[in-house]
Amino acid sequence: MSDSTAVPMSDRAAALGEVARVFLKIGALSYGIGIMGVMQLETQEKRQWLSKQQFVEGLALVNMLPGLPGFQLAIFLGHAKGSLIGGILAGLCLILPAFFYVLAVSTAYVAFGTLPTAQSAFYGIAPVVIGIFAASVYKLGRNAVQERAQIAILVAAAALMLLTPVSLVATLLAGGCVGIALFHSRRIGLISLAILFATVASYEVFAPLLTAASMSGSGTPVHASGTPGLGQLAAFFLEVGAFSFGSGLSILAFIQDQVVNQYGWLTPKEFIDLLSLGQLIPGPPMMIAAFVGFKLVGVQGAAVAASAIFLPSFIMMLAILPLLQKMKDLQWLKAFMRGAGPAVIGALAVSVTQMAPPAAPDVFTWVVLALTIALILLRNAGPLPLIVGGGAIGLLIRTTGVWERIASFAW
């Protein structure tokens, strides 16, 4: 009897150890939104923790919830491998390396002002990260979108994201409603789509009026005087973590508006400096909160800000995932995910096209990006050697001027 209980406990410990190792590695070496692509390669492609269809469903889920999508995806994947404790471990191990990077980089920045070596490395890393992300989107789309109706949903979602101001959340919900109409009940799906359309239209009409009314009532933005206390810092980043929707860029824009324009905690130049530092370290983009906290209150501020911005996603995902497990056999939910899955692939494809130009500003970086995609698709290369190689190439090119000499001969 003792042997029968020892084996499952041993298997569970091994699974949790694997979750911790994988997400410490991802958190220590992966950059920005490309971190989702690395998660797909490490957890789904390489270790088969879940199917590609389940991974796409996880992507759709985290992009429809408020909070931080990349961090929530880590919790989803950890939960798939190691249940509740696995989800907690995955989230913690993803952000811990980045937090310690923040402390080290912030201290160095205060002491030395700039970090040109890191900037040179990121010149080569950025196109590699986008290449990893693009290859992951292609692989997921190839397997998750197989019916003509799903291809149509993918194209429509991409067009909405590219050509209209419709939000990512509304686009994914619309895809899910179309999925219900096509694969479960046309009546329920069309009614849901009509309700969604009316809600979005009402928001677009009334939101500007409410904003104008609040501004007229308050006159000018109220600026906080002096440095915020830890309680103020925690309250602000809890709000950001709990109520922000969309991509990391939209959340960064909200943080910038609040801490610079509304509260006056930082000057525009200070925020840009912190944002630049955030681009130099691996880990989730929202670790910018720790930079802001460090700048305002020191190490305690960094710890409070980082904990506050990630805590709502922890609570939300760990509360929702057990419920989804119980609902996974519902036919309407399956149909919804068959529509939302292609929609998220279309939205991610648009994100790749929008992120590529800043990450690859010249011919050389476009070559690096294309080579990354080719190595992943044709040689099944892992993310770690690609990211390390990209950093080494960036250092070599920027510090020696090799590319300028090559370009002068080529042209």
C-alpha positions in Angstrom: 0.0 0.0 0.0 2.9 2.4 0.8 4.4 1.6 -2.6 1.2 2.5 -4.4 1.1 5.9 -2.8 4.8 6.5 -3.2 4.8 6.3 -7.0 2.2 9.0 -7.6 3.8 11.3 -5.1 7.2 10.8 -6.9 5.6 11.4 -10.3 3.9 14.5 -8.9 7.2 15.8 -7.5 8.9 15.2 -10.8 6.2 17.0 -12.7 6.4 20.0 -10.4 10.2 20.0 -10.6 9.9 20.1 -14.4 7.5 23.0 -14.3 9.8 24.9 -12.1 12.9 24.2 -14.3 11.1 25.1 -17.5 9.6 28.4 -16.4 12.8 29.5 -14.6 14.5 28.9 -17.9 11.8 30.8 -19.9 11.8 33.7 -17.4 15.6 34.0 -17.4 16.1 33.9 -21.2 13.0 35.0 -23.0 12.0 38.6 -24.0 8.7 40.5 -24.3 5.7 39.2 -26.1 7.9 36.6 -27.8 7.8 34.8 -24.5 4.6 33.2 -25.6 6.3 31.6 -28.5 9.0 30.3 -26.3 6.4 28.8 -24.0 4.8 27.0 -26.9 8.1 25.6 -28.0 9.2 24.5 -24.6 5.9 23.1 -23.2 3.8 22.0 -26.1 6.3 21.3 -28.9 9.2 19.9 -27.0 7.6 18.3 -23.9 4.0 17.7 -25.0 2.3 18.9 -21.8 -0.8 19.5 -23.9 -2.0 19.4 -27.5 -1.7 22.3 -29.9 -5.5 22.7 -29.9 -5.4 23.0 -26.1 -2.6 25.5 -26.3 -4.6 27.6 -28.7 -7.6 27.4 -26.3 -5.3 28.7 -23.6 -4.2 31.6 -25.7 -7.8 32.5 -26.5 -8.7 32.3 -22.8 -5.9 34.5 -21.5 -6.5 37.1 -24.2 -10.2 37.4 -23.3 -9.5 37.9 -19.6 -8.4 41.1 -17.9 -4.8 41.0 -16.6 -1.5 40.1 -18.1 -1.8 37.5 -21.0 1.8 36.1 -21.0 1.8 35.6 -17.2 -1.7 34.1 -17.3 -0.6 31.7 -20.1 2.3 30.5 -17.9 -0.2 29.7 -15.1 -2.4 27.9 -17.6 0.4 25.7 -18.8 1.7 25.0 -15.3 -1.8 24.0 -14.3 -2.0 21.7 -17.2 1.1 19.9 -16.1 1.0 20.1 -12.3 -2.6 21.2 -11.3 -2.9 24.0 -8.8 0.6 23.9 -7.4 2.0 23.7 -11.0 0.1 26.8 -11.9 1.5 28.7 -8.9 5.0 27.4 -9.6 4.9 28.4 -13.2 3.8 31.9 -12.5 6.4 32.5 -9.7 9.3 30.9 -11.7 8.5 33.0 -14.7 8.7 36.4 -12.9 11.4 35.7 -10.3 14.4 35.9 -12.7 13.1 39.1 -14.2 12.6 40.6 -10.7 16.2 40.0 -9.8 17.3 41.3 -13.2 15.4 44.5 -12.4 17.2 45.0 -9.1 20.6 44.4 -10.8 19.9 46.6 -13.8 18.3 49.4 -11.8 21.3 49.5 -9.5 23.7 49.5 -12.4 21.7 52.2 -14.1 21.8 54.5 -11.1 25.5 53.9 -10.8 26.6 54.1 -14.4 23.7 55.7 -16.3 23.6 53.6 -19.5 24.1 50.0 -20.6 25.4 50.1 -24.2 26.6 46.5 -24.1 23.1 45.3 -23.2 21.6 47.5 -25.9 24.0 46.0 -28.5 23.0 42.4 -27.5 19.3 43.3 -27.7 19.9 44.5 -31.3 20.4 40.8 -32.2 18.0 39.3 -29.7 14.9 41.3 -30.7 14.6 39.9 -34.3 15.2 36.4 -32.9 12.3 36.8 -30.4 9.9 37.9 -33.1 11.1 35.1 -35.3 10.3 32.5 -32.5 6.9 34.1 -32.0 6.1 34.1 -35.8 7.1 30.4 -36.1 5.0 29.5 -33.1 1.9 31.3 -34.6 2.4 29.5 -37.9 2.7 26.1 -36.2 -0.3 26.7 -34.0 -2.4 28.0 -37.0 -1.5 25.1 -39.2 -2.8 22.6 -36.7 -5.7 24.5 -35.0 -7.3 26.0 -38.2 -8.3 23.2 -40.5 -11.9 23.9 -41.7 -12.9 26.5 -44.3 -15.1 28.2 -41.8 -12.2 28.5 -39.3 -10.0 30.0 -42.1 -12.7 32.6 -42.7 -12.9 33.4 -39.0 -9.0 33.8 -38.9 -9.0 36.2 -41.9 -12.0 38.2 -40.5 -10.3 38.5 -37.1 -7.0 39.7 -38.7 -8.9 42.2 -40.8 -10.7 43.6 -37.8 -7.5 43.9 -35.8 -5.6 45.5 -38.7 -8.2 47.8 -40.2 -10.5 48.8 -37.3 -10.2 50.1 -33.7 -12.1 47.0 -32.4 -10.4 45.6 -29.4 -8.7 42.2 -29.1 -11.2 41.1 -26.5 -14.2 42.0 -28.7 -12.6 40.3 -31.7 -12.1 37.0 -29.8 -15.5 37.1 -28.3 -17.0 37.7 -31.8 -15.0 34.7 -33.1 -16.4 32.6 -30.3 -20.0 33.7 -31.0 -19.5 32.8 -34.7 -18.2 29.5 -33.6 -21.3 28.8 -31.6 -23.5 29.8 -34.6 -21.5 27.5 -37.0 -20.8 24.5 -34.8 -23.6 24.4 -32.2 -26.7 26.6 -32.5 -27.2 29.2 -35.2 -29.9 31.0 -33.1 -27.8 31.2 -29.9 -24.7 32.2 -31.8 -26.4 35.0 -33.7 -28.2 36.3 -30.6 -24.8 36.3 -28.7 -23.2 38.1 -31.6 -25.9 40.8 -31.7 -25.6 41.4 -28.0 -21.8 41.7 -28.3 -22.2 44.1 -31.2 -24.7 46.3 -29.3 -22.4 46.3 -26.2 -19.4 47.3 -28.2 -21.3 50.0 -30.1 -22.8 51.4 -26.8 -19.3 51.5 -25.3 -17.9 53.4 -28.3 -20.8 56.0 -28.0 -20.9 56.5 -24.3 -17.3 56.0 -23.2 -16.1 59.4 -24.6 -19.1 61.2 -23.1 -18.3 59.7 -19.6 -14.7 60.6 -20.0 -15.5 64.2 -21.0 -18.0 64.5 -18.1 -15.4 63.3 -15.6 -12.8 65.6 -17.0 -15.1 68.6 -16.8 -16.0 67.8 -13.2 -12.4 67.5 -12.2 -11.0 70.3 -14.3 -7.4 69.3 -14.8 -5.6 66.0 -13.9 -4.8 65.8 -10.2 -1.1 65.3 -9.5 0.1 63.6 -6.4 2.5 65.5 -4.4 5.9 63.9 -3.6 6.7 60.2 -3.6 3.9 57.7 -3.2 3.8 55.4 -0.2 3.9 51.6 -0.5 0.1 51.5 0.0 -0.5 53.9 -2.9 1.9 52.0 -5.1 0.3 48.7 -4.3 -3.2 50.1 -4.9 -2.3 51.5 -8.3 -0.6 48.3 -9.6 -3.3 46.1 -8.3 -5.8 48.2 -10.4 -3.5 47.8 -13.4 -3.2 44.1 -13.0 -6.9 43.5 -12.4 -8.6 45.8 -14.9 -6.2 46.1 -17.9 -7.2 44.4 -21.1 -5.2 43.8 -24.3 -1.6 43.7 -25.2 1.4 44.7 -23.2 1.7 47.8 -25.3 -1.7 49.0 -24.3 -1.0 48.3 -20.6 2.3 50.2 -20.8 0.5 53.1 -22.3 -2.0 53.2 -19.4 0.9 53.0 -16.8 2.7 55.9 -18.6 -0.4 58.0 -18.7 -1.1 57.5 -15.0 2.3 57.7 -13.4 3.5 60.6 -15.6 0.4 62.6 -16.6 -2.1 61.9 -13.8 0.0 61.4 -10.6 3.2 63.1 -11.6 5.3 60.4 -9.9 7.8 60.4 -12.8 8.8 62.8 -15.5 8.4 61.7 -19.2 12.2 61.4 -19.5 12.4 59.1 -16.4 9.6 56.9 -17.7 11.3 56.5 -21.1 14.5 55.6 -19.3 12.7 52.9 -17.3 10.9 51.6 -20.4 14.3 51.4 -22.2 15.8 49.4 -19.3 12.8 47.1 -19.4 13.6 46.2 -23.0 17.1 45.1 -21.9 16.0 42.3 -19.5 14.3 39.0 -20.2 11.0 38.2 -18.6 7.4 39.5 -18.9 7.0 43.1 -20.2 5.0 44.1 -17.2 8.0 43.8 -15.0 8.2 47.6 -15.8 6.2 47.8 -12.6 9.2 46.8 -10.6 11.3 49.4 -12.4 8.8 52.1 -11.5 8.6 50.9 -7.9 12.4 50.8 -7.6 12.7 54.3 -8.9 10.1 55.7 -6.5 10.7 53.7 -3.3 13.7 51.5 -3.8 13.9 47.7 -3.3 10.7 47.6 -1.2 8.9 49.6 -3.9 10.0 47.1 -6.6 8.8 44.2 -4.6 5.4 45.8 -3.8 4.8 47.0 -7.4 5.7 43.6 -9.0 3.7 41.6 -6.5 0.6 43.9 -6.9 0.6 43.9 -10.7 0.8 40.1 -11.0 -1.4 39.1 -8.0 -4.8 39.6 -9.8 -3.8 37.3 -12.6 -2.8 34.6 -10.1 -6.1 34.8 -8.3 -8.2 35.0 -11.5 -6.5 32.1 -13.4 -6.4 29.8 -10.4 -10.1 30.4 -9.7 -11.2 30.0 -13.3 -9.1 26.9 -14.4 -10.8 24.3 -12.1 -14.2 25.7 -13.3 -13.1 25.2 -16.9 -12.1 21.7 -16.2 -15.6 20.9 -15.1 -17.2 22.7 -18.1 -14.9 21.3 -20.8 -17.4 18.8 -22.1 -20.2 21.4 -22.7 -21.0 21.5 -26.4 -21.5 25.3 -26.6 -18.1 25.9 -25.0 -16.4 23.5 -27.4 -18.1 25.4 -30.3 -17.1 28.8 -28.8 -13.4 27.7 -28.6 -13.6 26.4 -32.2 -14.4 29.9 -33.2 -12.2 31.8 -30.7 -9.1 29.7 -31.6 -8.8 30.8 -35.2 -9.6 34.4 -34.1 -6.6 34.4 -31.7 -4.3 33.1 -34.4 -5.4 35.9 -36.7 -4.9 38.5 -34.0 -1.4 37.1 -33.2 -0.5 37.2 -36.9 -1.4 40.9 -36.9 0.7 41.4 -33.8 3.7 39.8 -35.5 3.4 42.2 -38.5 3.2 45.1 -36.1 6.1 44.1 -33.9 8.5 43.1 -36.7 9.5 46.6 -38.0 10.6 48.0 -34.6 12.4 44.7 -33.8 14.1 44.5 -37.2 14.9 48.1 -38.3 17.4 47.2 -41.0 18.3 44.6 -43.6 20.6 42.7 -41.3 18.0 42.2 -38.6 15.4 41.1 -41.2 17.9 38.4 -42.2 18.3 37.3 -38.6 14.5 37.2 -38.2 14.0 35.1 -41.4 16.9 32.8 -40.5 15.3 32.2 -37.0 12.0 31.2 -38.6 13.8 28.9 -41.0 15.9 27.2 -38.3 12.8 26.5 -36.2 10.6 25.3 -39.0 13.2 23.3 -40.9 15.6 22.2 -38.2 13.4 22.3 -35.1 16.0 24.5 -33.3 15.3 25.3 -29.7 14.8 28.9 -28.4 17.8 29.0 -26.0 20.6 28.6 -28.6 18.8 31.0 -30.9 18.4 33.7 -28.3 22.0 33.4 -27.1 23.2 33.4 -30.7 21.2 36.5 -31.5 22.7 38.3 -28.5 26.2 37.3 -29.5 25.6 38.4 -33.1 24.2 41.7 -31.9 27.3 42.4 -29.8 29.6 41.5 -32.6 27.9 43.6 -35.2 27.4 46.7 -33.0 30.8 46.7 -31.4 32.9 45.9 -34.4 31.0 47.6 -37.2 31.2 44.4 -39.3 27.8 45.0 -40.9 28.7 48.5 -42.1 31.7 47.1 -43.9 29.7 44.3 -45.5 27.0 46.7 -46.5 29.5 49.1 -48.1 30.8 46.3 -50.3 27.3 45.0 -51.1 25.9 48.3 -52.2 
